[in-house]
Each structure stands twice: as C-alpha cells, then as structure tokens.
Amino acid sequence: MAKILVVDDSGTMRKIIMKGVKAAGFDVEFVEASDGAEALEQLTKNEVDLILSDINMPNMDGITLVRCVRDQKALETTAHGDKELLKRVKNNIPIIMITTEGGLEKAQEALAAGANDFLKKPFTPDQLKEKITPLLS
C-alpha cells in the first residue's frame, strides 16, 4: 500500500485532499503535516511514496519544503531538528504542489525547485488521478 504525505496548513483542506485521493480510486495510507517544517519531521519518521503539498503555509512554505527534500544542503541550513534524522529524508520522493495561486508564477517556481507537477484548487478526483497515477506506478 502506498503512503502519501499531505501537507497543508488547513486541516479541512487536508481532509478534502485525502477524500479526493480515495475518490480517485487509490488505496493509500496518509500521513499529515500542517507546514513544511512538520512535513520534514514526518519524513524522518515515515517512508512515503508521494508528497501532496500546499505552497502558501506559515513557518515553512511548500517551495522551501521542495528545496529541502531535493537538496541536502538546503535541508541542513533551513530545517530545524536532528541533522542525522534529516539525512534519512529521501530526495527522490515525487512531489505535487496543490495551490490556489491563480497565476502560474508560484507553480513554475515550485517546478524549478524540483516539484514534479502542480494542481490548482479546486480540483476533481479525476484531476488528482491524472496527476498521481504516473508518480505511483
């Protein structure tokens, strides 16, 4: 069974994302985080197959999270916590950014930082399925 880390500062939005993933037909387990810093902490405790992350969050935004996952140096300088545990964070986890940003500027910044894809809110289960399927195959 695949495991997905859902990162959003809104608990309601995390539930909507998880419900959408299930409605798209995926049988997965979820791990939740309310911001990028908490997501990094979860990544030291859980092996996940995919990250679905909001871009705009307090403490650590989604773009910084992507940079930290993709680049160990960024991780060491940005993240707080046990450096040895942070070294366990795999840098090849697929990441889909989920954003309300109307413009493509933030999404392009996330892609440049290493995100695999992005999805604009609101989304349908079919749109989720289209984005997730190639990354969990």
N, C-alpha and C positions, 0 to 999 in steps of 0.2 A: 504494500500500500504506500502510495506517495505521501509525502508530508510537505505542506505548504505553510510558509510563514507569511501572515497577513499583518501589514504594518500601516496603521492609520491612527491619528490622534482621536478620532471619533469612534467610540465603542459601537455606536449604531452603524456606522459605515463598515466597520469590520464584520459585523453580523450580516449586512447586506452583501458584502463581497463573498463571504463564506456560503451564504444561501444561494448566491448566483453560481458559484462553482459547483455546488451539489446539483442545482437545477440543470447545469450544463452536462450532467451525467458522470461527473468524476467521483470516484470513491476514494476520498483522501482524508488524511488526518490534518488538523490545523494547529498551528502554534501562533499566538498573538503577541503583538507588541504595539505600544502606543506612540513610539517615536523611533528614530534611527538608533539612538543610544541603547534603548531597551531591545531593539532588534539585534544589535551586535551581541548583547548579553545572551539572548535566546540562541544565537548561532554558536555560542561557545558550549551550550548545553544540548543542542539538538542538531542532528544532521537533517537538513531539509533539501527537497528536490527542486523547489521553486520559491521565489520571493515575489509577493504582490505588495507594492508599496506606494503610498501616497507620496506626493512631492512636498507639499507645504505642511510642515509639522514643527512644533516647538522643540527646543533642546538640540535635536539633530534632524535636519530635513532629509528628504529622500535622496537628493543628489549627493549629499555628503555621505549618506549610507552606501550608495553605489560606489563612490570613490574608495571608501574604506574596505568594502568587500573585494574590489578589484585590485587594490594596491596596498600591500603590506606596510609600506612607508606611511601612506596616508592614514592607515588604520592605527599605527603606533603613535602618530602625532596628534590625531584627532580624538580617538577613543579613550575613554577612561575605563580603568579596570585592569585586571590581571593580564599583563603582557603575554605570559606563557599561554594562558587560555585563549587570548585573541589570536595567537599563531595557529590555532586549530581551525579558524574560520576559512573555509574553502573559498578560493577566489573565482571559481568557475560556475557558481550557482546561477542559473538563469534568473533574470530579474525583469519583471514587467512593472512599469510605473503606471499608477492609476491617478489621474488628475482632473481637477475641474478647470484647469487653465484653458481659456478659450483659444489663445494663440499657441502656436507650435514651438515658440521660443524655449520654454521650460522643458518641453518634451525633447527637443533637439539637444539641449544641454545635458539632459539625463542620458540620452543615447551616446553623446560624445564622451560622457563619463564612464560608459560601459554597460548601460542598461540594454537588454535585448529587444525590448519593444515597449509600447505605451498604449494606454487605453483611456479614453475620456469618459468621465462621469456625465450623465447617467449611461449605463451600459446594459446590454441584454445578456442572458445566459449564452445565447448563440455567439455573441461577440467575444465573451470570455472563452468559450470553447475554441473558437478560431485562433485566439492568441495563445492559449495554454497547450493545446494538443501537440504542436510541433516541439514544444520545450519539454514535455513529459514523456515523449515517445522514446 
